[in-house]
Amino acid sequence: MPSLQVCLNGARSRAEHPNVPHTPAELARDVEALFAAGARAFHLHVYREGRQTLEPGAVADALRAIRAACPDAELAVSTAEGIAPTPAERAHLISGWTVWPDVLCVNLSEEGIDDVLALAGGRGAVLEAGLAVPADVQKFRALGPLHWRRVLLEPLSPEPAAAEQELRALLDALGDFRPDLPRLAHGMDGAAWPLLRRAARLGLNSRIGFEDVLTLPEGERPAGTLDLYRAGLRLTEVEHD
């Protein structure tokens, strides 16, 4: 059965949902509970004082707290643009990391991502490739030797039909390139649950969590990430069968 990664927080604020995990203790608590429920892979944004950050100390604090609570969880940290003020500052901050995640998430559309890729390559870091448009696939195909964990297929539209068309374009562009890498497809907001269902029908992995959606499939408000994950598991099982 396809696997389900958990995207813990993204850029979501406490105003959007009071239980979005931000602090190291909150992230550790949620990962421990989700791991007990069957989740193994986690995607997170690091926060300090309510703001996203790539500051080395904050990254170290978050990763150490989660690993102390749940040492076997796979932790992927976002390097998305907008977390740092400029692409140059992003690269500078990452170059100062003393504790690294298991996986570094890189969005290939972003300005300055080549600097992040160079840092990751120099360290031998494991990466997940964020591909939003077919041009990202072409960039991915042209990159030199790097250590990849998975490919993220990330349609940008929150409208389900448009997002499914974007997913098909990404899959067509990717073709049979790197068949050894797991494909993970997911959507945002209104497209989150429809794309999770589509991914399951196609035999692709997916993800769910507050970064992607704030409501359960029927529109109810979840108590926390665990509710979203359990709903995602149920849908994946139904659609895959």
C-alpha positions, 0 to 999 in steps of 0.5 A: 500500500502507498505510504503517507508522509505527515507535513506537520505545520508548513507556514500555518499560523496559530490563528488558522488552527490553535494546534499547529505545532511550532515549538520543539516540544510540540513537534516532538509530541506530535511526531511521537503520537503519529509514529505510534499511529503508524507514520514514519516520515515527517516533513516540517518547517522550523519555528522560533518565537512564532516565525519560520526560520532556518537559523542553525540553533533553532533547527538543532533544537527542533531536531534534537527534541524530536529525535529524543522523543522518537529516534526512528522517525524520518525528519525532512526539513523545508528550505522553502523560499520566504523562510529566509529574507533572501536566497543568499541568506538562506544559503548562509543559514544552512551552511551554519547548520550543526545538526542536519535532518535525515532529508532536506526538502528542496523546491527546484522552482525557487531562485537560489536553489542551486546554492542549497543543492551545492551545500547539500551535495558537499555534505552528502545530504539526502534530498527530496525534490519538490517539483511543481511544474514540468520545467522543474522536472527538466531541471531535476533530470539535468542535475548532477549526482546527488543523493535523493530520497523521493520526488514530491509532485506538488501541483500548485492549484487549490482547485481539484480538477486543475490540480489533477491536470497539473499532476498528470503533466508532472507525471508525463514529464517525469516518465520513467526517469529514476524509477528507483525513487518513490513518487509522492503526490499531494495537493494544497487546501481544496485539492489536498484530499482529492489528490490524496485519493488520486495518488492512492488510485495511481499507487503513488505515495502521498502526504497529509497534515496542517501544511496542506489542509486545515479540515477533514475530508467532510469539512470538519475541524480536526483536533490536531495532526493525528486526526488528519493522518488517520483520515488520510490512512482510511482514504488511502486504504479505501482508494488503493483497494 
